[in-house]
């Protein structure tokens, strides 16, 4: 079951209180970016958050799920879209936990530091 556009828009609206949210369609589902870092997948009508130290602490005891069949990465199932304080703390903490985006090398650039 693919994720509906309405569900995607409701997640964007809920998460927008924490900062800039961007969504990209990916193989019939969606990837959610918070301030340019991938934080979540929207799969089968569920919001699945990446596991980080912050999400593990704040969502402790909550359900975990695989985003797709054959996936090796469990993710947090998130559905508390009315809890604005939790959303702000969760996304800010996850953003700090996740690594910086690596810049891509331009065509022809070498790995030479000199």
C-alpha positions as a Markdown table, in Angstrom:
| # | Residue | x | y | z |
|---|---|---|---|---|
| 1 | Unk | 0.0 | 0.0 | 0.0 |
| 2 | Unk | 1.5 | 3.3 | -1.1 |
| 3 | Unk | 1.5 | 6.3 | 1.2 |
| 4 | Unk | -1.2 | 8.9 | 0.3 |
| 5 | Unk | -0.4 | 12.5 | -0.6 |
| 6 | Unk | -2.7 | 13.6 | 2.2 |
| 7 | Unk | -0.6 | 11.7 | 4.8 |
| 8 | Unk | 2.6 | 13.1 | 3.4 |
| 9 | Unk | 1.2 | 16.6 | 3.7 |
| 10 | Unk | 0.0 | 16.0 | 7.3 |
| 11 | Unk | 3.5 | 14.9 | 8.2 |
| 12 | Unk | 5.0 | 18.0 | 6.6 |
| 13 | Unk | 2.6 | 20.2 | 8.4 |
| 14 | Unk | 3.3 | 18.6 | 11.8 |
| 15 | Unk | 7.1 | 18.5 | 11.4 |
| 16 | Unk | 7.3 | 22.1 | 10.0 |
| 17 | Unk | 7.0 | 23.5 | 13.6 |
| 18 | Unk | 10.6 | 22.3 | 14.1 |
| 19 | Unk | 12.2 | 23.8 | 11.0 |
| 20 | Unk | 12.5 | 23.4 | 7.2 |
| 21 | Unk | 10.9 | 20.1 | 6.0 |
| 22 | Unk | 11.5 | 18.8 | 2.5 |
| 23 | Unk | 10.0 | 15.6 | 1.0 |
| 24 | Unk | 11.2 | 13.6 | -2.0 |
| 25 | Unk | 9.2 | 11.0 | -3.7 |
| 26 | Unk | 11.1 | 7.7 | -3.8 |
| 27 | Unk | 9.9 | 4.4 | -5.4 |
| 28 | Unk | 6.2 | 5.2 | -4.7 |
| 29 | Unk | 7.0 | 6.3 | -1.1 |
| 30 | Unk | 8.6 | 9.4 | 0.4 |
| 31 | Unk | 11.8 | 10.5 | 2.1 |
| 32 | Unk | 11.5 | 13.3 | 4.7 |
| 33 | Unk | 14.4 | 15.7 | 5.2 |
| 34 | Unk | 14.7 | 18.1 | 8.2 |
| 35 | Unk | 17.1 | 21.0 | 7.5 |
| 36 | Unk | 18.6 | 19.0 | 4.7 |
| 37 | Unk | 19.2 | 15.8 | 6.7 |
| 38 | Unk | 17.3 | 12.6 | 6.0 |
| 39 | Unk | 15.3 | 11.8 | 9.1 |
| 40 | Unk | 12.3 | 9.7 | 8.0 |
| 41 | Unk | 10.7 | 7.5 | 5.4 |
| 42 | Unk | 7.0 | 7.5 | 4.8 |
| 43 | Unk | 6.1 | 3.9 | 3.9 |
| 44 | Unk | 2.8 | 2.1 | 3.7 |
| 45 | Unk | 1.0 | 5.0 | 5.4 |
| 46 | Unk | 3.5 | 5.1 | 8.3 |
| 47 | Unk | 6.1 | 7.6 | 9.4 |
| 48 | Unk | 9.3 | 5.7 | 10.2 |
| 49 | Unk | 12.0 | 7.7 | 11.9 |
| 50 | Unk | 15.7 | 6.9 | 11.7 |
| 51 | Unk | 17.2 | 5.4 | 14.9 |
| 52 | Unk | 19.6 | 7.8 | 16.6 |
| 53 | Unk | 20.5 | 8.2 | 20.2 |
| 54 | Unk | 17.8 | 10.9 | 20.5 |
| 55 | Unk | 15.0 | 9.0 | 18.8 |
| 56 | Unk | 15.9 | 5.8 | 20.8 |
| 57 | Unk | 15.7 | 7.8 | 24.1 |
| 58 | Unk | 12.6 | 9.8 | 23.3 |
| 59 | Unk | 10.6 | 6.9 | 21.7 |
| 60 | Unk | 11.9 | 4.2 | 24.1 |
| 61 | Unk | 9.4 | 1.3 | 24.2 |
| 62 | Unk | 7.6 | 2.4 | 21.1 |
| 63 | Unk | 7.1 | 0.1 | 18.1 |
| 64 | Unk | 9.8 | -0.5 | 15.6 |
| 65 | Unk | 9.3 | -1.6 | 11.9 |
| 66 | Unk | 11.3 | -2.3 | 8.8 |
| 67 | Unk | 10.6 | 0.3 | 6.0 |
| 68 | Unk | 10.4 | -2.4 | 3.3 |
| 69 | Unk | 10.7 | -6.1 | 2.9 |
| 70 | Unk | 14.3 | -7.2 | 3.0 |
| 71 | Unk | 15.5 | -4.1 | 4.9 |
| 72 | Unk | 18.2 | -4.5 | 7.5 |
| 73 | Unk | 17.4 | -1.3 | 9.4 |
| 74 | Unk | 14.7 | -1.1 | 12.0 |
| 75 | Unk | 13.0 | 2.3 | 12.3 |
| 76 | Unk | 10.8 | 3.9 | 14.9 |
| 77 | Unk | 7.1 | 4.1 | 14.0 |
| 78 | Unk | 6.0 | 7.6 | 14.8 |
| 79 | Unk | 2.3 | 8.7 | 15.1 |
| 80 | Unk | 2.2 | 11.4 | 17.8 |
| 81 | Unk | 1.8 | 14.3 | 15.4 |
| 82 | Unk | -0.1 | 16.4 | 18.0 |
| 83 | Unk | 2.8 | 16.5 | 20.5 |
| 84 | Unk | 4.6 | 19.6 | 19.3 |
| 85 | Unk | 7.1 | 19.6 | 22.1 |
| 86 | Unk | 8.1 | 16.0 | 21.4 |
| 87 | Unk | 8.4 | 16.8 | 17.7 |
| 88 | Unk | 10.6 | 19.8 | 18.2 |
| 89 | Unk | 12.9 | 18.0 | 20.7 |
| 90 | Unk | 13.0 | 14.8 | 18.6 |
| 91 | Unk | 13.9 | 16.5 | 15.3 |
| 92 | Unk | 16.4 | 18.9 | 16.8 |
| 93 | Unk | 18.1 | 16.0 | 18.6 |
| 94 | Unk | 18.1 | 13.7 | 15.6 |
| 95 | Unk | 19.6 | 16.5 | 13.5 |
| 96 | Unk | 22.5 | 16.9 | 15.9 |
| 97 | Unk | 22.9 | 13.1 | 16.0 |
| 98 | Unk | 23.1 | 12.6 | 12.2 |
| 99 | Unk | 26.3 | 13.2 | 10.3 |
| 100 | Unk | 26.9 | 16.2 | 8.2 |
| 101 | Unk | 26.1 | 15.8 | 4.5 |
| 102 | Unk | 29.2 | 14.9 | 2.5 |
| 103 | Unk | 30.0 | 17.2 | -0.4 |
| 104 | Unk | 30.2 | 15.4 | -3.7 |
| 105 | Unk | 33.4 | 15.7 | -5.8 |
| 106 | Unk | 33.0 | 17.4 | -9.1 |
| 107 | Unk | 33.8 | 15.4 | -12.3 |
| 108 | Unk | 37.6 | 15.2 | -12.7 |
| 109 | Unk | 38.5 | 16.2 | -9.1 |
| 110 | Unk | 41.2 | 14.1 | -7.5 |
| 111 | Unk | 41.6 | 13.1 | -3.9 |
| 112 | Unk | 44.9 | 15.0 | -3.8 |
| 113 | Unk | 45.1 | 17.5 | -0.9 |
| 114 | Unk | 47.9 | 19.5 | -2.6 |
